[in-house]
Amino acid sequence: MPNISSVSEFLLLAFADTRELQLLHFALFLGIYLAALLGNGLILSAIACDHRLHTPMYFFLLNLALLDLGCISTTLPKAMANALWDTRAISYQGCAAQVLFFVFFFGSEYSILTVMAYDRYVAICKPLHYGSLLGSRACAQMAAAAWGSGFLNAVLHTATTFSLPLCHGNAVDQFFCEIPHILKLSCSDASLREVWALVFSIFLAFGCFVFIVVSYVLVFRAVLRMPSVQGQHKAFSTCLPHLAVVSLMVSTAMFAYLKPPSISSPSLDLVVSLLYSIVPPAANPLIYSMRNWELRDSIRTLLEYTHLQQIHL
């Protein structure tokens, strides 16, 4: 029985067999990747340069943009390179790094979204205590806890997954190294070691989900009691983008990992993985900038300033 030491590389799932379709996929992914880089880069630059955005809400949004860039940069460049050079191979070390960084960025992003729900709860339900509960030190500690929990979860899963012996070849039925598809290559009894890591992740994810739901139940109760329609509109404008991002991320990830085996197929798994690994990082900047006039105004000012600088040069 071959074990993990005999595997030097994995073979990822190819998007297409013909060269024309491969180049089409490369162009499509390149467009999505550049859009994600541009959108998240603008958010990072606007928040860093505009002192009006130096608030807890935008500090956490800055962390979210960083995690979005890391998440999409972990999977998409390798998929683009494979489509461009007509190859499927990824090294064993590259596959392990991909699992580590994807789980790290994805898990940290979910934790940051949980912290952002707490930020909205305090801002709307306890506005008089906002400064004391969400000071600069508290914000830094919460962000560090979010990144730290994601890293711990990633190390746990990566170490467990890549310590398993492989019994079923090295072909991964996914466009990036995803844990469930790597586990399919391992011995069935050995994969039980992943259960403990899975239990930890489920406990963490469920706790965050319950916290987000409870926070928004309290937030919407408080908003609906506001006497001013303008106040309600302002509160909803800061909550709805965050709620949309959470819904997009949670719904696609839950469908990817909790869908019944009877409806599972390689093509469906591929589409679902694209939805939860690529769409949120690319769509989040658009979602946040659509209803947030402060962020839109800051980005517009930044673009106008950059344009003027180019003219003077």
JOJO-V284841 format. One line per field, one symbol per residue. phi: phi as a letter, one per 30 degrees, with the letter a starting at -180 (. if undefined). A space follows every 10 residues. Layout:
phi=???
This chain:
phi=.dcdddccac cddddacddd dddddddddd dddddddddd ddddddddcc ddcdbeeddd dddddddddd ddddcdeddd ddddchbbdb deddddddde dddddddddd dddddddded dddccbddcd dddbdddddd dddddddddd dddddddddd ddcddcbbib dcdadbdcee dddddcdddd ddddeddddd dddddddddd ddddeddddd dddddddcdd dddddddccd eddddddddd ddddddccdd edcdaedddd dddddcccde dddeeddddd ccdddddddd dddddddddd ddd
